Amino acid sequence: MDHVTTRDRLLERTVEVIDSAGVPAVRVQLIAEAAGVKVPAVYYFFGSKEGLIEAAQAERYSRSLLESTAEFLLQMDGISDAAGFREACRQSMLAYFSATGAHRRLVRINALGSGYSSPDLLTAINDAQSRANREFAHVLKVAQDQGWVRAGVDTTALAAWFMGQLLGRTLIEIGPSDVDPDRWNEISIEAVFAVGFEPDDRG
């Protein structure tokens, strides 16, 4: 048995089920059949149904971060001045505010909710978030060294605040809202520029 491949198949099937129908739809028998293995394989790799769900939720959270981070880094590629950096940040935020970004935010909220009853899942989520924060903070530190990010600001704290602030958009996406989403976007971008850039560099 190829342990890595089998585990990955089980995890992928579980992620697909949670994405399409939620945690209550996870059935060990159906997951095993979809992955082409017997039910004992689930318990071999994950210990229990709960362990399988926790691993899938951690994977969903991690993937959503990786996708967003990869898009941000792509926007940063080839930036050579403050104006280009501001515009890349603006475009990254607007992309994150899209329907695709909304799905990623809801994935994270869903995984975080599951984590409140699972210390192991919260640890996995925290590890994934910490890695993303460090990667983003590194980009901000490079920009700060170039004079594009406000001098003296803690780039690690700025990275974490930035991600948390963007995740907060979920509050106007969970149902009908009186908030104009375009205006929310404008205020969010203005806030990031005000906090993150030197006064003369604000967009």
C-alpha positions as CSV (number, residue, x, y, z in Angstrom):
1,M,0.0,0.0,0.0
2,D,1.3,3.5,-0.9
3,H,0.7,5.3,2.4
4,V,1.2,8.8,1.1
5,T,-1.0,8.3,-2.0
6,T,-3.8,6.6,-0.1
7,R,-3.8,9.2,2.7
8,D,-3.9,12.0,0.1
9,R,-6.8,10.4,-1.8
10,L,-8.8,10.1,1.4
11,L,-8.0,13.6,2.4
12,E,-8.9,15.0,-1.1
13,R,-12.3,13.1,-1.1
14,T,-13.1,14.5,2.4
15,V,-12.2,18.1,1.4
16,E,-14.5,17.7,-1.6
17,V,-17.4,16.5,0.5
18,I,-17.0,19.3,3.1
19,D,-16.7,21.9,0.3
20,S,-19.8,20.7,-1.4
21,A,-22.1,19.6,1.4
22,G,-20.5,20.4,4.8
23,V,-19.1,18.4,7.7
24,P,-22.3,16.5,8.4
25,A,-22.1,14.9,4.9
26,V,-18.8,13.2,5.7
27,R,-19.4,9.4,5.8
28,V,-16.4,7.1,6.3
29,Q,-17.7,4.4,4.1
30,L,-18.4,6.7,1.2
31,I,-15.1,8.5,1.6
32,A,-13.2,5.1,1.5
33,E,-15.2,4.0,-1.5
34,A,-14.5,7.2,-3.4
35,A,-10.8,6.9,-2.6
36,G,-10.7,3.3,-3.8
37,V,-9.8,1.8,-0.4
38,K,-11.3,-0.2,2.4
39,V,-12.8,1.5,5.5
40,P,-9.9,0.4,7.8
41,A,-7.5,2.6,5.8
42,V,-9.4,5.7,7.1
43,Y,-8.7,4.6,10.7
44,Y,-5.2,3.6,9.9
45,F,-4.2,7.1,8.6
46,F,-6.5,9.3,10.7
47,G,-7.5,7.3,13.8
48,S,-11.1,8.2,13.6
49,K,-13.8,9.9,11.6
50,E,-13.1,13.0,13.7
51,G,-9.4,12.8,12.9
52,L,-10.2,12.6,9.2
53,I,-12.5,15.7,9.4
54,E,-9.9,17.6,11.4
55,A,-7.2,16.8,8.8
56,A,-9.5,17.9,6.0
57,Q,-10.3,21.1,7.7
58,A,-6.7,21.9,8.3
59,E,-6.0,21.1,4.6
60,R,-8.8,23.4,3.5
61,Y,-7.5,26.3,5.6
62,S,-3.9,25.8,4.5
63,R,-4.9,25.6,0.8
64,S,-7.0,28.8,1.0
65,L,-4.0,30.6,2.5
66,L,-1.6,29.2,-0.1
67,E,-3.8,30.3,-3.0
68,S,-4.2,33.8,-1.7
69,T,-0.5,34.1,-0.8
70,A,0.6,32.9,-4.2
71,E,-1.7,35.4,-5.9
72,F,-0.2,38.2,-3.8
73,L,3.4,37.2,-4.5
74,L,2.5,37.1,-8.2
75,Q,1.3,40.7,-8.0
76,M,4.5,41.7,-6.3
77,D,6.7,40.2,-9.0
78,G,8.8,42.8,-10.8
79,I,7.7,45.7,-8.6
80,S,10.4,48.5,-8.8
81,D,8.9,51.6,-7.1
82,A,6.4,52.8,-4.5
83,A,3.6,53.5,-7.0
84,G,3.9,50.0,-8.4
85,F,3.9,48.5,-4.9
86,R,0.7,50.5,-4.0
87,E,-1.0,49.4,-7.2
88,A,0.0,45.8,-6.7
89,C,-1.4,45.9,-3.2
90,R,-4.6,47.5,-4.4
91,Q,-5.1,44.9,-7.2
92,S,-4.4,42.0,-4.7
93,M,-7.0,43.3,-2.3
94,L,-9.6,43.8,-5.0
95,A,-8.9,40.2,-6.2
96,Y,-9.3,39.0,-2.6
97,F,-12.6,40.8,-2.3
98,S,-14.0,38.8,-5.3
99,A,-16.3,35.9,-5.3
100,T,-13.3,33.5,-5.2
101,G,-11.9,35.3,-2.2
102,A,-15.3,35.1,-0.5
103,H,-15.2,31.3,-0.8
104,R,-11.7,31.2,0.7
105,R,-12.8,33.4,3.6
106,L,-15.8,31.2,4.3
107,V,-13.5,28.1,4.2
108,R,-11.3,29.7,6.9
109,I,-14.2,30.7,9.0
110,N,-15.7,27.2,8.7
111,A,-12.4,25.6,9.6
112,L,-11.9,28.0,12.6
113,G,-15.3,27.1,13.8
114,S,-14.5,23.4,13.8
115,G,-11.3,24.1,15.6
116,Y,-12.9,25.4,18.7
117,S,-13.7,21.9,19.8
118,S,-10.3,20.5,18.6
119,P,-7.0,21.7,20.0
120,D,-5.1,19.7,17.4
121,L,-7.0,21.4,14.6
122,L,-6.4,24.8,16.1
123,T,-2.7,24.0,16.3
124,A,-2.6,23.0,12.6
125,I,-4.5,26.2,11.7
126,N,-2.2,28.3,13.8
127,D,0.8,26.8,12.1
128,A,-0.6,27.4,8.6
129,Q,-1.5,31.0,9.5
130,S,1.9,31.7,11.1
131,R,3.7,30.5,8.0
132,A,1.5,32.7,5.8
133,N,2.0,35.7,8.2
134,R,5.8,35.2,8.1
135,E,5.9,35.0,4.3
136,F,3.7,38.1,3.9
137,A,5.7,40.0,6.6
138,H,8.9,39.2,4.7
139,V,7.5,40.9,1.6
140,L,6.4,43.9,3.7
141,K,9.9,44.1,5.2
142,V,11.5,44.1,1.8
143,A,9.1,46.9,0.8
144,Q,9.9,48.8,4.0
145,D,13.6,48.6,3.3
146,Q,12.8,50.2,-0.1
147,G,10.9,53.0,1.7
148,W,7.5,51.9,0.4
149,V,6.1,50.8,3.8
150,R,6.0,53.2,6.7
151,A,9.3,53.3,8.6
152,G,9.1,51.9,12.1
153,V,5.9,49.9,11.6
154,D,6.2,46.3,12.8
155,T,5.8,44.3,9.6
156,T,5.0,41.1,11.4
157,A,2.1,42.8,13.2
158,L,1.1,44.6,10.0
159,A,0.9,41.3,8.1
160,A,-1.3,39.7,10.7
161,W,-3.5,42.8,11.0
162,F,-3.8,43.0,7.2
163,M,-4.9,39.3,6.9
164,G,-7.4,39.7,9.8
165,Q,-8.8,42.9,8.4
166,L,-9.5,41.2,5.1
167,L,-11.0,38.1,6.7
168,G,-13.4,40.4,8.4
169,R,-15.2,41.1,5.1
170,T,-17.0,37.8,5.8
171,L,-19.3,39.7,8.1
172,I,-21.0,41.4,5.0
173,E,-21.0,38.2,3.0
174,I,-22.8,35.7,5.2
175,G,-26.2,36.9,4.2
176,P,-28.1,40.0,3.0
177,S,-26.3,43.2,4.2
178,D,-27.0,46.9,4.2
179,V,-23.3,47.5,3.6
180,D,-22.3,48.5,0.1
181,P,-19.5,46.0,-0.7
182,D,-17.7,48.5,-3.0
183,R,-17.7,51.1,-0.3
184,W,-16.3,48.5,2.1
185,N,-13.6,47.8,-0.4
186,E,-12.7,51.4,-0.7
187,I,-12.5,51.9,3.1
188,S,-10.5,48.8,3.5
189,I,-7.9,49.9,0.9
190,E,-7.8,53.4,2.4
191,A,-7.2,51.9,5.9
192,V,-4.4,49.7,4.7
193,F,-2.7,52.5,2.8
194,A,-3.0,54.9,5.8
195,V,-1.5,52.3,8.2
196,G,1.0,50.8,6.0
197,F,2.5,53.6,3.8
198,E,4.4,56.8,4.6
199,P,2.0,59.9,4.4
200,D,3.4,60.9,1.0
201,D,2.8,57.5,-0.4
202,R,-0.8,56.9,0.4
203,G,-3.0,56.1,-2.5
